[in-house]
């Protein structure tokens, strides 16, 4: 456990380097992709290719193949969870986390359908869950197109398939989750993919979520935790309280930052260049993004609709964009006066393509 003076010194000196360490972006501690996902609790997973890199780059030897093996074995699960958005979680964390966020995510879902001008009745919900369950018991693995075809054949109105709300509902209800990686996203029954329910009490679950968040994202604020989890202030405060002395707090520049006793303070070296994928936890996991991204540059990293872009971080500061689809990286720095030697970029592009090539062998 840190002493108060150590926490205060750490945050005043360089909160950015601490985030890099605890995010496993500097001196990563883990070899196994499952360990990375478990460390975070949940990781944003909008883009299937980006999510592979988000996990792989946080291991000691980045490899898409290692990630895909863990994913295809059902050790890493992708489903709509926190804030009812795509997340990766470990199979061990899936059940208790789904139970914890269920009510809030269901409210978000209902808000979306109302805004689109329709409502999914309880009868329709029961029908769709039955249709999806029957399809997957027969096929074991199905794509979104397969599920939508089964729903249409079962009499569900076509307009009610907009944005695949029924599939998200099936995820929230704990019926389906991700299947193996393929050309299109696949789904399987949770009972076949993960097994029986492994729930815990709500208070313990809140403490576990707070632990995973602040050890992987610290230093971070309570507002950051509220944003990331999608839970309300009271639940998030309760989670911090459950952790007791394992989480320390300090005031800095008008905000209270928290860091977990499992967090790291040593191991960062200057000259650190990172090619971060779109929707990476280093940005999307916080409300206090100004710690690493100047507000004047925010539009380069994400738009007002919540679409996040591939970004370059230098010594923890977001300074530019890159493209994983460009052979040489397609770099564009937006921080004025910054000069980074081409060899530094080339080295990181080589690391990325090396990780990608493992997948192709």
N, C-alpha and C positions, 0 to 999 in steps of 0.2 A: 504494500500500500504506500502511496506517495504521501509525503508530508505537505502541509499547506504551502510552505514556502517553495517547495519544488514545483508544485502545480503553477503557482503564480509566476515563478521564474520562467517556466516552460512556455506559458502562454504569452508573456510579455516579450520573451526573447524571439520565439518563432513558432507560432501555432501551426504554421503551414507545414513545417518539417515533421511535427508530431502527427498531423493528419496523413502525410505521406507514409509514415511508418506504420500507423495503425490501419491504414487502408491496404497494407501489404504492397505498396507501390515503390517502396524503398526497402532494400534488404528483406525480401519476402521470406517468411518463416516456413512455408508449407511446400511440400512436393505434390500432394494429392489435391486435385480440383475439388473434391468433396469437402476437404478440410477448409478450403477457402470459403465455399458457400456457407458452411456451418459457422465459421467465424463471424460472417456478416449477419447471419440469420436469414436475410432475404436480399437479393440483388436484382436490380431492374433488368428486364429481359425483353424489351420491345422487339429488337432486331436479332434474329437467330444467329447471324454471323457475328454481330457485335458482342452478343452475350458470350460467345465462345472465347473471344479475345479478352473480354473483361475479366474472365476467370483465369484464363491461361497466363496472362501477363502478370498475375499475382502469385504464380508459382515459381519455384526456383529454376525450372526448365520448361518454359512455355511450350505447350503442345496442344493443338486442336484435337489430335487423336486421343490423348489422355482424357480430355473433356468429354468427347463423344462417347468414349467407352463407359465413363461413369454415368453419363446421361442415358445411354441405351440400356445399361444395367438397372436403371431405375433408382440410382443412388442420388441423382439430382433431378428434381421435379420442376416443371414449368407450368404455372397456372396463374389465373387472375386472383391475387390475394390483397396485399396492401394497396389501399386506395382503389381497389378493384382494377388494378393495372397488372400487366405481365410481370411476374417475379420468378426468380429461381430460388428454391429452398432445398435443403437436404431432405431426403425421405424421412429421416428421424425427426425433423422439425415440422413436417407438413401438418399432421393432425392437430396438434395443440395450437399452431399458428392459425389454421383455418377457423377453428372454434373461436379463437380470441377476436379475430377481425370480422366474423360473420355478420353480426348485426349492423355494423357501420358500413361494410361493403354492400350489404343488401339495400341499405338506405340509398347509397350512391347509385346502385343499379336502378332502383325504382324512380329516382330522380331523372336519370337518363331517358328511360322509356317514356315518362310523362312529358319530358321536353320534346320528344319525337312524336308526340300526339297519340300514343296508344298505351294500354295497360295490359300486363300479363295477369290474367285472373288465376286464382288458385287452381281452378279446374284445368285451365290450359297448362299451367305449370306441372301439375301431376301427369297430364297426358304426355308432355314433351319429355319429362324425366323417364317415363315408362318407355317411350319410343327409343330414346337414346340408350337406355339400359338394355333393352332387347337387342338393338343393333350390335352393341359392343359385346354382349354375351355370345352372340352368334359369330361375329367377325374377330373379336378380341382387339383389333386395331382398326381405326377408321379416321379418315380425313374430315375436315370441316365440310367439304362438298358432299361426302357420304352422309354425314349427319343431317345436313340441310335437305338432301333428297329424301331421307327417311321421314323427316318432319313434314315436308310437303305432301308426301304420300299418305301420311297419317292425318292430313286435314288441317295442319297449322297454316294460317294465312301467310302468304309470301312476304307481305310488308312487316310481319312480326319477326322475320329472320334478319332484319337490318342490323348490321354490326354484330351478328351472331349472339344476340342477347341470351338466347336459350342455352347456348353452350356455356356462356359465362355463368348463367344461373346454375347449370349442372355442376360447374366447378365449385361455386360457392356452397352448394349443398353437399359437397364431398362425394359426388357420384363419379366424376371423371377428372383426369389430369393428363399430362403429356404422355405420349407414347414414344417410341424410338424416333430418332432423327431420320427424315426423309426429304424428298423434294418439296413436300408440303408438310405443314404441321400435322401431327397425328395425335390421336386421343385413345386412352384406355380407361377401363374401370379402375378406380382407386383401389378397390378390393383385390384386384388382380395385380396391379402395379406395385402397391405399397404394402397391402395387408390390412389387418384390423386396426381399429381405432386405438390411438395411444394418447388420449387426452390427459391433461392435468388440470388442477384448479385454476380459476381465473387469476387470483392474486399471484400464484407462482408463475403463471404464463406471462403476466405483465412484468414481473421481475426478470424473467428469462429474456424477454424481448428487449428490455432496457439494457441488460448486460451485453447482449449481442450488439446492440446499436452503439453504445458509448465506448465499447472496447474497439470497435472497428472504425468508428467515425470521429472519435474524440480527438481534440477538444470540440465539443458541439454544445449547442444551447438546447433548452427544453423545447423552444419553438422549432428547432431542427427536428427533434424527435417526434413532435406532434405532426409536422409536415410529412416526414418519412413514413410513419406508421399509419397515418390516416385516422388515428384514435383521437379522443377528445383530451383536453388539458388535464382533467381530473384523473383519467386512466394513466396518462403518461407520468404525472406527478407521483401517482401511486407506485408505478413501476420503479421509479427512481428511489422512492422511500423503501421499497422492499429490498433493494440492493444494499441499503445501509451504508456502512463505511467503505464499501467497495467502490463507491462513486464519490469523487471529490468535486467541489465546486469553487470557482474563484471569479470575482468581478474583474472585467477588463474592458475598458473603453465603453462603459455603459451597458454591457451585457454580461450575463452569468454563463460561463462555460463549464461543462462537466467533462470529466475524463475518468475512465475506469481503471482500477488498480492493475488490470491485465494489460493496459496500454503501454506503449513503448516510448522512450524519450531519446534513445541512442541508436545510432546506425545510419543516420542520414549523412550523405556526402554531397557537396555542391557540384554543379555541373550536370544535374539530373534532368535528362530529357525524356518525356513520356509521350507516346502516341495513344491517346485515350479514345475509346470507341464512343459512338453516340449513346446517350442515356447512361453514361458511366456513373457509378455511385459517388465518385469524387466530386461531381457537380450536382446530380439530381438528388443525392441523399441529404441535402441541406437546404434550409431556407436562407442561412447566412452565407450565400455564395460569394459575397463581396470579399470574404477572407482570402479567396484565391483568384477571384475574377473581378476586375475593375468594372463598376457599373456602366461606364462608357463603352465597354467592350461586350456587354452581356448579349447584345443582339447578334454577335458573331457566333456565340455558343449555343443559343436557343432562341426561338421566336416566342411571341406572346401566346401562341396556341399550345405551347409545351412540346414543340418538336426540337429535340436536342441534336446537335451536330458533332462530328468527329473533331476533337480539339487536341492542340499541342500544349503540354505543360512543361515549363522550364523552371527548375527549382521550385516546383509546386504552383507557380503562377500560370494561369491560362493565358497564352500569348499568341496563339494562332490556330489555324485549321489544317487538316490533312485529309487525304482520301485513301482508304484501304484498297480502292480499285485502281489507283494509279501506280504504275510500276515503280516509280521513284518517289512516291508519297504525295505528290501534288501539294506541297507545302505553301502556305501563305501566312506570314506573320502579320498580326494587326497591332502589335505593340510598337510604337514609334521608338527608333533609336536602338532597338535590340538587334544584335548581330550574333548569330550562332554559326560556327564553322560547318560547312557542308558535310564534313566527315562525321560529325555528331549525328546529323540526320540520317546519313547513309547507314550508320551502324544500327540505328533503331529500326529502320526499314528492313534491314537484313534479319533482325531478330523476329520481326513480324512475319516475314515471308518464310523464315525457317520454321516457325510454329505452324504456319499454314501448310507447309509441305509435308509435315508429319502426317497430316490428315490424308494427303493424296497418295501416300505410299501403300 
